[in-house]
Amino acid sequence: MISDEKTKQFVDQVEDKKSLIMVLGLGYTGLPLAECIVRAGFDVVGYDTNSAKVQMLNNGESYSETFSSARLEYLIKSGRFKAVDNVLKSKPCDIYWVCVPTPLLNGSPSLSCFYEAISSISLIAKDNFLIVNSSTSFPGTTQAICQSVFGKDANSPDYFLAYSPEREDPGNDLYSTKSLPRVYGALDSNSSIVANALFRQLFDQIHQASSIQTAEASKLMENVFRAVNIALANEWSDICSGLNVDVWEVIKLAATKPFGFQAFYPGPGVGGHCIPVDPYYLLSRVKSFGCNPALISLACDLNKKRPNRVVSVIKNYLNANLKPLEGSNALVIGAGYKKNLGDIRESPSVEIIKQLHALGCNVIWHDPLVDPGFNIGEIPRVIQLNSILVEKQDFCLVLVDHDKVEWKIIFQYASIVFDAKNKFLNQSGSVIAKVIKI
């Protein structure tokens, strides 16, 4: 237990901005966080095991589509940031902030990156340091893994501990790391005091949870809420199709109610690191004590199967119109998981493209934002759209509605468009014979 006197000394150091802070993991969460900390006046060591990324950062080159070169230039020119690929290249820090991936491995939570990050901290940490975890996991993870690495006996180092979930929304320019409301939970009263002192320096708005576990649970609640409601929106899409009404219009009208309703929209499935992953972290934990959250489990199953449903709708429509899917020519628009991003993590679009190909469809795909080096097996990628190419297709499938796609060519020359993003809502004077909303 760290004494009140040492806690006060730590707080004074934080408030004077003399604390050295290490951010572990320089991805879509860690890099913006490092920038936020530097802009607040602290010195930051960025640690990532990817040597190529570290070299790029130190050379002033951004590898992130959502982190501009201008932002990185500020970091480098500030003189308060350096990146390392080995924790031993850094001197001991006062604060260690963990922002590493917590993915699924064969459908189950994988905490190896988080464990390795905490183990790395143990190699250089001295007594009286603060660990903040922002990596998503089930309640109890932060405290359990820190104790497993550092121990909890009289010979264990003294440290403060807090959990503060990330809330980054890549591509959303309305909020910054600083302006997003920040939740945190702390191990004990002194950990709470030092975490509060730090967060007040960094964020516009902070909210303290009663415990680390409560803060961990709140992060899962956020994304499970989204997963369940997206599954509901997709079910409504199927219902409205059977009723011959437009689900997008239904949602728009429902959203006019100023209370008690939040709009979610149907689509080809869920992607990214949060919605397809976080519910399974919750399910793995609650099932260990005999709880069976049927609604959450069903929503996960529905979201996982959504790409199958998209392919089924296309196949059934073509069969009904005497044009089998096998042998058809198809252009798929979008391989990433989100509008105006090239991020392909857990992308349902990739799964749909693979399924179409496996069923004998002559599928090609186009996404102007996905990394040029990314391939979907041997399936051809189209870099530039043109009228002749689009006219040759039996159908086009819209899975992502990037602004940079040349939609006019699709609009003018496609014969059939399967639209999973309601892209062609208000088009008039169309030469498209059919737009089938999915």
Secondary structure, 3 states (H helix, E strand, C coil): CCCHHHHHHHHHHHHCCCCEEEEECCCCCHHHHHHHHHHCCCEEEEECCCHHHHHHHHCCCCCCCCCCHHHHHHHHHHCCEEEECCHHHCCCCCEEEECCCCCEECCEECCHHHHHHHHHHHHHCCCCEEEEECCCCCCCHHHHHHHHHHCCCCCCCCEEEEECCCCCCCCCCCCCCCCCCEEEEECCHHHHHHHHHHHHHHCCCEEECCCHHHHHHHHHHHHHHHHHHHHHHHHHHHHHHHHCCCHHHHHHHHCCCCCCCCCCCCCCCCCCCCCCCHHHHHHHHHHHHCCCCHHHHHHHHHHHHHHHHHHHHHHHHHHHCCCCCCCCEEEEECCCCCCCCCCCCCCHHHHHHHHHHHCCCEEEEECCCCCCCCCCCCCCECCCCCHHHHHCCCEEEECCCCCCCCHHHHHHHCCEEEECCCCCCCCCCCCCCEEEEC
